[in-house]
Amino acid sequence: MTWDNMDPTTHPFDPERALDVVREVVYSADPESGRPGGAWSSHSVARGLAERYGPWAFGWYGNVEENPDAGALIRLPLRDTADDLESQAQRYTNILLEWRSWLEDLAAVFAASAPDADADAEERQRSRERGVAPLVALVVERTGAGELWRGPCTQALAWYLESTGMAPEAAEELADDVVDGEFRSWIAPDAETVERARHTIGNHGA
């Protein structure tokens, strides 16, 4: 998934209609099983939402975890209501809205550090460096820096780098290198660690 697929500024969404759309997906028959999507699997629901909204609406899949200390982006249970489709519709709507709010939070951080449209290569590098600290702080706040937090951090950094003009593959590789090299599960990075990550990104390609 690239930021171009996720960017909420280019993918309109009406939260007031979300429950109606999710309910339709949850009650509709899964094409593989013939069972209602909500009773079959969360993947079926994610696929149905992506068909209606676009790829961004699939992004929450894999980012939901019941354990409040796990470090996932979304902490809402999916289980125990497989046969209660209305409860499923409410729950998936909450998940979709949380995911959308996350994308909007990311977009705000990206915009605050974005280079000018006519920025040269040096300014783009400086802008990439500028955005690292507030972005990492946002991920830590959202995930609590639990066991799984490095995955969302890698994804957010890669999307941020893409938003500054870096090619998606290069952005993903650099984000992987930074997170694997500097950050640890269960540990919120201190200022020195974030500074090292910031310099690594700022100096990339210099």
Steps between C-alpha positions, in 0.01 A plus 500: 500500500644834399417840644338589171244228578455613861512881490168626645536835323445325166251234614172658618311331780169576669509365857126558536433229239765259625268276701265453203789404273656267756165339574454426130843334490444300818162366387604434137599148401872432487582393140708202614289358781150626423465597865448859617834678496483594867442138599777370278820701558644844563688462172169467318376820663825686422481391137138613476580840647789545257264426212270781617749761624831418333822337628531726804201327660689168498791647695366429848519127432798367693513809725231390749586322824290429809787518747526863616876458561587344165598822326248477217345808344141392571404323821150365446395134520372323189393174658200361689231659283534301176130414495381845606527690174374829636763495773756420235385796292535734797843363586639516147367853466691601812812338360461674165450837669807445719706410195378805312585724796850351503550582132376853561740541794786381281401736220507793744853413617615453142357837398669679790843384383439493126747667263378770265383377161804659334750390767840382383657170603674651805178648637320169449767327704461759778123458497535124535721551802253751650210261501663204674466608865132606490409192298673256737338679795158457339555126444623452858198686636260291294660159563649541845827363355392143571618179342364578152563874480796483262280374214271805502804723546670353192183542298447859614862597427484343154179688421652822628805459278274430203306818574825698460561357155702185571416195291291243695757219485783726613280647776410154630863386497622809687219479756579132559869577550431782746245315711693172506821681580378737770169399656408210728174334602360602840727808509400855409808655336675775694605832349847373411360202312253715307782742416704217350200390294444859392857539379494168318196608304621856452837381365360233272615569148699804605 
